[in-house]
Amino acid sequence: MARARSAAGAILFTYLAARAFWWASEQPWRALDDVWIEGLLKGLVWVIPAVLVLIVVRRLSLHEAWRELGLESSAARGYGFGLLATLPMVLALPFGPAYPIDPTVVVGTVLLGPFAEEVLFRGFLFKQLVTRAKWSVGWAIATSAVVFALAHYRNVDLELAGQLIRLSLGFDPGGLVQVMTWVGRTILVLAPGGALFAWIVYRFG
């Protein structure tokens, strides 16, 4: 029972964190037009609460919470690996259209945003499923990867709920089919990357 509560709690927290980000990013705050501010927002609503949950719920010290999220590892090693992983895209740049490089976009989309995503989906969700809920590594990888993919589909929960309500009231099921198709595509496109990142965390820490 404790394992089931741990799994449900980890998934629920991750959902609520994603929902908080969706809500905040939809507000008419002009500062959110800057990509680096959006990356910073992810850190505020994902990283800090994840640390606090581990401290309050798991009764860990700040240092223990930091370690449980995988933040004791070398940041240089992690970013070095990330840069190596994106090298094929860099090599493809000369063959595509030229875009100006905006340092604030780089900070937001290469440093802040991905850091917060790794902490929430791999450092928190994946590791809680494996270490606290005692799920098999395969199931934990698959679940964290699907949740990671769905978090990139803004308001997927409201879309599905709305279509299910329409269907229950006798409306055309075409809207539900369309939403499910988009959800399926999102999972197919993004879940493999999330699974790879979770496996890397499991394999290399």
C-alpha positions, 0 to 999 in steps of 0.5 A: 500500500505504501508503494502504491501511495508513493507512485500515486503521489509522485505522479500526482505531484508531477501532474500538478507541477505541469498544471501550475506551469501551464496555468502560469504561462497562460497569464497575460504577463509580458515578462513571459514573452522572454524565453529565458523567463519561461525557463526560470518559471519552470525552475520556480514551479518544478525544481523548488517544489520538488525539493520542498516535497522531499524535505516535507513529505520524505523528511529529508535534509536539503542535502539529501533532497538535493542528492535524491533529485540527482543534483549532486552529480557534476553539472559540467558532466551533464551539460557536456553530455547534453552538448554531445547529444545535440551535436548531430543537430549542430552539424545539420545547421549549415544545411537549414535556414539561417536564424539569428542566435539570441542568447536569451533564447539559448539560456531559456531553451538550452539551460534553464528549461531542460534543467527543470525538466530533468529535475521534475521528470527524471530526478523526481518522477522516475527516481521516486517510482524506482526508489520509493514505489519500487517499480521495475526500471522498465515501468518507471522509464515508460511511465515517466516518458509518457508523463513527460510527453503529455506535459508538452501537450498543453491542457491535455487534461482539460481537452480530454475531459471536455471531449468526454463530457461532450461524448457523454451528452451525446455529441459527435465523438469526432472531437475525442478521436482528434484529441486522442490522435494528437495525444498519440502523436505527442507520445510517439514523438516525445516519449522515446526521448524521455525514455532515453533520458530516464535510462541515462539517469538510471545507467549513469546517475 
